[in-house]
Every structure is written in structure tokens, then in C-alpha cells.
Amino acid sequence: PTEQAQLLARLDALPADTVVFSNDATTLYFLSERPAVSVPARRWQESEAVNEGFDDELADLVDLVREGRAVVVLYPGPAFFNDDLVTAAELDVAGIDQVEVDGAVLVMAAGSPT
């Protein structure tokens, strides 16, 4: 898909052990053929129950990104039937850069060469 060529090239340049999180992990996997996991959700999609571990999961995600062991790809708008997922605003913290690439937001460690 040429509309996401730059984003996919940046993901392809990452070390194989870099974890990729996304608000649309399924689509990202199909586009990049790279495993991706969902960003933390405030509510469980299946039951709508509150995810009591959300704050801890978010903190863990931020730590992984700061350490350069993970990146996050956030597509615009509510993600795949769920608007309870982490947003770019919640990831706007010290030590993390956000760059718009091909209409998505790529969140990575500050100063990352990617």
C-alpha cells in the first residue's frame, strides 16, 4: 500500500525485537507482516467492564517506548470499534517523540533515528 509506504519502511527498519503497539494492531499486521499488539484499553471490549489495570499497562507501555524497546502506531479517529484505547495525548510525555507519518502518529523514544 503506497499510502503507508513511509510508515511501513520505518517499521521495517526497526530491530526485530522491537514491540509494535497500535490502536489497530490487526490492520497494521496485515500491512506490515510484523506482529503488533493492541495498546491498553480503558474497558474490555468483550464485556465493557473497566480495565482496572489500565494505568499500570499505560505506564509499562511508556517505559518500553522510553527504553527504545517499543513503538506505537496510532491511526486517526476511533480505532477498530473501540474509542476506549490509549490516545496520542496520553502518550505526550517527556522522553517520547510523536511524528506524523502517512496520516498515522508514530510514537517512539525521544531522539530515535527511526
C-alpha positions as CSV (number, residue, x, y, z in Angstrom):
1,P,0.0,0.0,0.0
2,T,1.8,3.1,-1.2
3,E,-0.3,5.4,1.0
4,Q,1.5,3.9,4.0
5,A,4.9,3.2,2.4
6,Q,6.9,5.6,4.6
7,L,5.3,4.3,7.8
8,L,5.9,0.7,6.7
9,A,9.5,1.5,5.8
10,R,10.2,3.0,9.2
11,L,8.7,-0.1,10.9
12,D,10.7,-2.4,8.7
13,A,13.9,-0.5,9.8
14,L,13.3,-1.3,13.5
15,P,15.1,-4.2,15.2
16,A,13.1,-7.4,15.0
17,D,12.7,-7.5,18.8
18,T,11.0,-4.0,18.9
19,V,7.4,-4.4,20.1
20,V,4.9,-2.6,18.0
21,F,1.7,-1.4,19.7
22,S,-1.3,0.0,17.8
23,N,-4.9,1.1,18.1
24,D,-5.5,-1.1,15.1
25,A,-3.0,-3.9,15.5
26,T,-4.8,-6.3,13.1
27,T,-4.6,-3.8,10.2
28,L,-1.0,-3.0,11.0
29,Y,-0.1,-6.6,11.0
30,F,-1.7,-7.2,7.6
31,L,0.0,-4.2,6.1
32,S,3.5,-4.7,7.6
33,E,3.5,-8.5,8.2
34,R,5.1,-7.6,11.6
35,P,3.4,-8.7,14.8
36,A,1.6,-5.9,16.6
37,V,-0.3,-5.8,19.8
38,S,-3.1,-3.5,20.9
39,V,-2.5,-0.5,23.1
40,P,-4.1,-0.6,26.5
41,A,-7.8,-0.1,26.7
42,R,-9.8,1.6,29.5
43,R,-12.6,-1.0,29.1
44,W,-12.6,-4.7,28.0
45,Q,-14.2,-4.8,24.5
46,E,-15.9,-8.1,25.2
47,S,-17.6,-7.2,28.4
48,E,-17.4,-3.4,28.6
49,A,-16.0,-3.9,32.1
50,V,-13.5,-1.3,33.3
51,N,-9.9,-2.4,32.9
52,E,-8.6,-1.9,36.5
53,G,-5.0,-2.4,35.2
54,F,-5.2,0.4,32.6
55,D,-2.9,2.9,34.5
56,D,-0.2,0.2,35.1
57,E,-0.4,-1.0,31.4
58,L,-0.1,2.6,30.2
59,A,2.9,3.1,32.5
60,D,4.5,-0.1,31.2
61,L,4.0,1.0,27.6
62,V,5.5,4.4,28.2
63,D,8.5,2.7,29.9
64,L,9.0,0.3,26.9
65,V,8.9,3.2,24.5
66,R,11.3,5.4,26.5
67,E,13.7,2.5,26.6
68,G,13.5,2.1,22.8
69,R,12.1,-1.4,23.1
70,A,8.7,-0.5,21.7
71,V,7.0,1.9,19.3
72,V,3.3,2.8,19.0
73,V,1.4,3.4,15.7
74,L,-1.9,5.3,16.3
75,Y,-4.3,5.7,13.4
76,P,-6.6,8.7,13.4
77,G,-10.2,8.5,14.8
78,P,-11.7,5.9,16.9
79,A,-9.9,2.6,16.4
80,F,-11.5,-0.6,15.3
81,F,-14.8,-0.3,17.1
82,N,-13.2,0.9,20.3
83,D,-12.7,4.5,21.4
84,D,-11.5,3.4,24.9
85,L,-7.9,2.8,23.7
86,V,-4.9,4.9,24.6
87,T,-4.6,8.2,22.7
88,A,-1.7,10.2,21.4
89,A,-2.5,12.9,24.0
90,E,-2.0,10.3,26.8
91,L,1.4,9.4,25.3
92,D,2.5,13.0,25.1
93,V,5.0,12.7,27.9
94,A,8.7,13.5,28.5
95,G,11.1,11.2,26.7
96,I,8.7,10.3,23.9
97,D,8.5,11.8,20.4
98,Q,5.4,11.8,18.2
99,V,5.8,12.1,14.4
100,E,3.0,12.1,11.9
101,V,3.8,9.6,9.1
102,D,1.3,8.7,6.3
103,G,-1.6,10.0,8.4
104,A,-0.8,7.9,11.4
105,V,1.1,9.0,14.6
106,L,4.3,7.1,15.2
107,V,5.3,7.3,18.9
108,M,8.9,6.4,19.8
109,A,11.7,7.1,22.1
110,A,13.0,10.7,22.0
111,G,15.9,11.1,19.6
112,S,15.2,7.7,18.0
113,P,16.7,7.5,14.5
114,T,13.6,5.8,13.1
